[in-house]
Amino acid sequence: MVNISVFASGSGTNFQSIVNYFSGHEHIRINLLLSNRSGAAVLERAKKANIDRIVFTRDDLFSTGKVLDILKSYNTHFIVLAGFLWKIPDNIIKAYPDKIVNIHPALLPKYGGKGMYGMRVHEAVISSGEKYSGITIHIVNEEYDRGSIVSQHTCDVDPDDTPQSLAERIHKLEHYWYPRVIEKLVEFDS
């Protein structure tokens, strides 16, 4: 069984789509949710799905090595970022080379990097007059949104789009594609 640990900070809609997709999977299991926010709604989603959840601090991630120890204690094989905004530290990247994946709500390399998340991305896409947007699923490395691109999926940017209306279409792409791409990555690696 391949154990996947998920990092998330927010409401957890991507986490939920991943949990739903892998529920009852023969070879892949979501066995841990890690969050840096004690009030994040994603924690309740994990509780309802009977998935262990751990809240950690900045020091736990960046200074003490506690988060890496937790990942190892859960026999983590693969890490998924699902709405997690902190940069993953080098010790975890080195422990899980090419086994950490992230999703970004735009077509990288455009509209990525530190500070480019959520509605900020959709606002930038619309204000730049882009005709297309979409999602990018990529391997995590030492730089924000710079890892190898695994998969991209597009949608139109309509002339009357608002950041919210574009975000709704992007979420549909995320919820459909992210679990399927994760499955292919894990199965390819196994």
Secondary structure, DSSP 4 states (H G I P E B T S, - for coil): -EEEEEE--S--HHHHHHHHHHTT-SSEEEEEEEES-TT-THHHHHHHTT-EEEE--HHHHHTS-HHHHHHHHTT--EEEESS--SPPPHHHHHHSTT-EEEEESS-TTTT-STT--THHHHHHHHHTT-SEEEEEEEE--SSTT-SPEEEEEEEE--TT--HHHHHHHHHHHHHHHHHHHHHHHHHHH-
